[in-house]
Amino acid sequence: MNKRVLALDVGNKRIGVAYSDPFGISANPLPVIQNDEKVFEKIKNLVKEYDIGTIVIGLPLTLKGEEGEQAQKTREFAEKLKQEIPDIPIKFVDERFTTTLAERQLRETTKKSKRKQKLDSVSAVYILKTYLDSLHI
């Protein structure tokens, strides 16, 4: 693996972001970006800045493993992103429990006042770790 992987935890208002090292070993959080009219421009800039070769998006499945309304919104977001960045493959990862894991980690390591602003990016780290682990199995 020479290019990095970018992970996105897509929400209605904010998007958590994380990126890998070029070897696909580590996952590093980036600041949250707002899901607004400039979101695709911001993601394109990240793709260039971090030499991204793949984008991984967390797919919010239900506990039964089914796609609900939020999963459909995430797929629509991915389709729009694919139109903006057609050369970069976009993959999905089951993101069930990533928020729970991120909350647990932040409770143990972060002051309460800082947790909310970091939650989405830490969730993106877990999405990215899930994807990277699947490559190394």
C-alpha positions in Angstrom: 0.0 0.0 0.0 1.5 3.3 -1.1 -1.4 5.7 -0.8 -3.3 6.5 2.3 -6.9 5.6 3.2 -9.3 8.3 4.3 -12.2 7.3 6.6 -15.4 9.3 6.9 -18.0 9.0 9.6 -20.8 10.9 7.8 -23.5 12.6 9.9 -26.2 15.1 9.1 -24.2 18.1 10.5 -20.6 16.9 11.0 -18.2 14.4 9.4 -15.6 12.7 11.4 -12.3 12.2 9.5 -9.3 9.9 9.9 -6.4 8.9 7.6 -4.0 6.0 7.5 -0.2 6.0 7.1 1.0 4.9 3.7 1.6 1.4 4.9 -2.0 0.9 6.2 -0.9 0.3 9.8 -2.0 3.3 11.8 -5.2 5.4 11.9 -5.0 9.1 12.8 -7.9 11.5 13.5 -8.3 14.8 11.7 -10.5 17.7 12.8 -14.2 17.2 12.1 -15.5 18.9 9.0 -19.0 20.4 8.7 -21.4 18.7 6.4 -22.3 21.8 4.5 -22.3 23.1 0.9 -18.4 23.1 0.9 -18.0 19.5 2.2 -17.0 17.9 -1.1 -14.4 20.7 -1.7 -13.0 20.0 1.8 -12.8 16.3 1.1 -11.1 16.8 -2.3 -8.5 19.0 -0.5 -7.9 16.2 2.0 -7.5 13.7 -0.8 -4.8 15.8 -2.4 -3.1 16.9 0.9 -2.8 13.3 2.3 -2.3 11.5 -1.0 -5.4 9.4 -0.6 -5.9 6.3 -2.7 -9.2 4.9 -1.1 -12.0 6.4 0.8 -13.9 4.3 3.4 -17.2 5.4 4.7 -18.9 4.0 7.8 -22.3 2.5 6.9 -24.7 2.8 9.8 -26.5 -0.5 9.8 -29.2 -1.4 12.4 -28.4 -3.9 15.1 -30.0 -6.6 12.8 -27.5 -5.6 10.1 -30.1 -3.9 7.9 -29.9 -0.6 6.2 -32.2 2.1 7.5 -32.8 5.8 6.7 -29.4 7.0 7.8 -27.6 4.2 5.8 -29.5 5.4 2.7 -28.5 9.0 3.4 -24.9 7.8 3.7 -25.1 6.0 0.4 -26.5 9.1 -1.3 -23.6 11.1 0.2 -21.2 8.6 -1.2 -22.7 8.8 -4.7 -22.3 12.5 -4.7 -18.8 12.2 -3.5 -18.0 9.7 -6.2 -19.2 12.2 -8.8 -16.8 14.8 -7.4 -13.9 12.4 -7.1 -14.4 9.7 -9.7 -10.8 8.4 -9.6 -10.9 7.4 -5.9 -12.6 4.1 -5.0 -15.1 4.4 -2.2 -15.8 1.5 0.1 -18.2 0.9 3.0 -17.5 -0.5 6.4 -20.1 -1.6 8.9 -19.9 1.2 11.6 -22.1 -0.4 14.2 -20.7 0.2 17.7 -17.9 2.6 16.5 -19.6 5.5 18.3 -19.9 3.3 21.5 -16.2 2.4 21.3 -15.2 6.0 20.6 -17.3 7.2 23.6 -15.7 4.7 25.9 -12.2 5.7 24.7 -13.0 9.4 25.2 -14.5 8.8 28.6 -11.2 7.3 29.7 -8.9 9.8 28.1 -10.6 13.1 27.5 -12.2 15.8 29.7 -15.9 15.9 29.4 -16.0 19.4 27.8 -13.8 18.2 24.9 -15.5 14.8 24.2 -18.3 15.9 21.8 -15.9 17.8 19.4 -13.7 14.7 19.2 -16.3 12.0 19.0 -16.9 11.9 15.2 -13.2 11.8 14.4 -12.5 9.1 16.9 -15.4 7.1 15.4 -13.8 7.6 12.0 -10.5 6.1 13.4 -12.5 3.0 14.4 -14.0 2.8 11.0 -10.6 3.1 9.4 -9.1 0.5 11.8 -11.9 -1.9 10.9 -11.1 -1.5 7.2 -7.3 -1.8 7.7 -7.7 -4.9 9.8 -9.8 -6.5 7.1 -6.9 -6.0 4.6 -4.4 -7.7 6.9 -6.4 -10.9 7.6 
